[in-house]
């Protein structure tokens, strides 16, 4: 199922989401995490959903940003996973608010 502006997902109204220029996307980390937890028989539906998302590549600049995020949060006493900072850096590189 390709998400549309009138979908209600997990109890949230997504009306206006796409009108505001937002996209549904994933990066290599999201795909890896999904497939790590996939159950037998879910492969085709899962792949169809992932294929409906925009794929955002992890560039060297995004990797650098992820490293800096990890460093900065460690200095604040917060431990973040490698996966989480990569996802955050991908989102920030696309203009997501901090």
N, C-alpha and C positions, 0 to 999 in steps of 0.2 A: 504494500500500500504506500503510495507516495503521499506524504503529508500535504495538506492544503490549508489555506488560511482559516477555514471553518472547522478544522479538526478540534476535538476536545481530547487531549492526551493526559492521562493520569489525573483527571479532574481539573486540568488547567485549560482555560479558554485561550486558544492561540489566535483568535481573531485579531487582525491587524499586524501580527508578527511579520508576515511576509510583505505587507504593504509598507512597513517601516524599513525595508531593505535587508532584513535578517535572512540568514540562510541556515540550513541544517547541514552540518559538515562533520567530518571526522578526520583523524590523522592515523598514522601507522600504529600509534599506541592504542587508540580506541579499538582498532581492528584486532590487534593482538589480544587485548583484554577480552573482547567478545568471544573470540575463538578459543581462548583458554577455558572459558566457562560454558561452551556450547554443549548441549545435550544431543545425543544421537537422534537423528530424524529432524533436527531443526536447521540443518545446514542450508537447504534451498531457500527457506523463508528468510533466514538470517542474511544470506548473501543478497537476496532480492532487496531487503531493506538497506543494507550497506551500499548497494549499487545505486540507491535512490539519493544518497547523500553526496554532497560535494567532497572530494578528497583534497585535503590541504597537506602539501609536502612539508617535511621538516628540512629546512635549508641550513647551511652552516650558520647563518645569522640567527636563526631561531634557536639552534643548539647553543650558541653563545648566550643568547638571552636567557635560556633555561638555566645554564650554568650560573649566570649572575643572579637569577631569582633564587636558586638554591643557596648560593653563598649569602645573599642578603637576608633571607629568612633564617638561616642557621645563626647568623650574627644576632638576630632578634630572639634566639632561643627556640625557634620553631623547626621541627623536623618534618620535611616534606619528602615524598617519594620522588625518585627519578621520573617516573611516569607522570606524576601530577605536574611537575614543573615543565615538562615538555608540552603537555596539553595546555597549560596556562600560557606558555610562550607562543604556541600556535594561535591561540585565541587572541592574545594581545597583539600579535603581528597583523591580525585582521581587523583591528580596531575595536575589540571588545573593551568596555570600560574597566578600569582597574578596580 
